Amino acid sequence: DAPIELIESAIERARSQAATSSEILSEELEFLDTSVLESEARVIAALRHEEAMTAIAATEEDEVERIEDLVARRLVSSELLTQSRRLYLQAVERLSNVQASRLAAEADRRGLVLERNQAARELALELQARLQELSQQAALLRVRIVLSEAQTPTLVLDQALADAPRIVIFRQANGQALEIDATPETLLLPGDVVSVTLAP
């Protein structure tokens, strides 16, 4: 029963660690998603502000044209035209500042989207690597359990070594299939296949 309990304990530990990694992933992505939504709201606000300032600048431009016509007909003084042009230039300057703010907000949003996507990829790869590591650890644990069950304390050392199970690791390296005689302490790599053959 002890080996079964060890395996179940290892599986439960792996599930707990995977769940913790998933929670971290979810929290990180939730934070970045919130940041992206906030940046989108800033972009929308900047666009609305730009629309309003564009309308004001257009109104001031129309007013300049109207006063120019009146000045040409000598119905108003040129001083009024100078004042109108000054107001128009101020409106254009404010519009330019608003447009710059909108462009900055859009750049900020693009940066946050890239950061969110990059974080999602990195955390997913980290989680995958962690799960693979746990799987390798579980495989090694199973090998050790098999060995512990196969050992007979009453045998002399030479006989015990002769009757010990044979552990073989099948591994792909540089496009070649390798067959490696191993011990319980041999490090397993991702993709390894372990074969344990008990002595007859």
N, C-alpha and C positions, 0 to 999 in steps of 0.2 A: 504493500500500500504506500510505503514511503516514496518510491519513485513516482507513482501516480500523483501523490500530493505535491511533489517537487515540480512536476510538469504543470499541474494545475496552478500552482503558485506562480510559476514563471509566466504562464499565459495571462493570469490576472494582473501581474505586474506590468506586462507589456501593454495590456489594454488600458491600465491606469495611466501609464506614461504617454501612450498615444492620445488618450483623451485630454491630458494636460496640454500636449502640443497643439491639439486641435483648438482648445480654448484660447491659447495664446494667439494662434493664427486668426481666430474669429475676432478677438479683441483688437488686434492690430488692423485688420481689414475694416472693422467697424469704425475705428478712429479715422482711418484714411478716407473712408466713404463719407463720413461726416464733414471732413475737411474739403472734399471735392464738392459736396452739396453747398457748403458755405461759400466757396469760391464761385460757384455757378450763380448763386444769389447776388454776389458782388458784381459779376459780369452783367446780369440782367439790370441791376440798379444803374450801372454805368451807362448801359445802352439807353435806358429811359432818360437819364440826365442829358446824354448827348443829343437825344431826339429833341428834348425841350430847348437846349441851347441852340440847336440848329434852327429851330423855328424862330427863336429870338433874333438870331443873327440875320435870318431872312427878312424878318420884319424891319430891323434896323436898316438893312440894305434898301428895302422898298421906300423907307422914309427918306433916305439920302436922295434917291432918285426923284421923289416927289418934291423935296425942297430944292433940288437943283433946277427942276422945271419952274418952280416959283421964282427962284433967283433970276433965272434967265428971262422971266417975264417981269422982273423988277417988282414983284409983289411982296417979297420979304428980303431982309438984309442978308448979306453974305456971312455975317457972324452966326446966324442961325444954321447955315449950311456947315460951317466949321464945327459947330457943336454937334450937329447930327452925325457928321463923319467921325468925330471923336467917339461918340456912343457906338457907332457901328464897329470901329476898330477894337473897342473894348469887348464887344460881344464876340467878335472873331477870336480875340485872344482867349477869352473864357472858354469858347468852344474848343480851341486847340488844346487847352489844359484838360478839358473833360475827355477829349479823344485820347490823350496820352494816358489818362487814368484808366480808361476802358481797355486800351492795349495792354497795360500793365496787369490788369485784372485777368485778361484772357491768357497772358503768358503765365501768370501764377496758377491758373486753373490747369493749363496744359502740363506744367511741372508737377502738380499734385497728382494728376491722372497717371503720369509716367511713374511717379514714386509709388503710387498705390499698386500699379500693375507689376512693377519690379519687386515690391515687397511680397506680393502674392506669389510670384514665381519662386522667390528665394525661400519663403516659409514653406511652400509646398514641397520644394526639393529637400529642405531640412527635415520635414516630417517624413518624407519618403525614405530618406537615409536612416533616420532613427528607427523606423519600422523594420527596415532591412537589417539593421544592426541587431535589433531584438530577435528577429527571426534566426539570424546566425547564432546568437547566444542560445536560443532555445534548441537549435539543432545540436550544438556542442553539448548541451546539458543532456539531451537524449542519448548521445554517444557515451557519455560518462556513466549514465544509468545502466546502459547495456553492459558496459565493461564491469561495473560494480556487481551486477547480477551474475556475470559469467565467472567471476573470480572464486576460487576454492581455497580457503585459508589453510587447509590441511596438506596441500601439495607443497612439495619443496620448490625452491625458487626456480630452478632450471625447468622443472616440469610445468610450473605456472607460466613461464615465459613461452614455452613451446605450445601450450594450450590457449594462450591469450588470443582473443579475437583479432582479426586483421582489419585494420581501418584503412580505407583507400579513399583519397579525395580526387575526384575528376574535375579538372579545371581547364578553362579556355584561356590561353595566353598567347598574344601575338598571332592569333588565327590558328593556333595549334592546340590539339587536345592533349592534356597532360594527365598522367596517372601517378599520383603521389602517395607513397606509403606514409601514414601519419600516426601520431599518438594523440591521446586526449588533449594534450597541450598545444597541438598544432593550430595555428591561427587560421580561421576560415575567412575567405574573402567572398564578396557578393558574387553570386552565380555558381559557387562551388556545389557539387553534388557529393554527398558522403555515403559510402557503402561500408557496412560493418558485416564481416563474415565470421561466424563463430566456428571455433575449431571443432572438427568431428569427434 
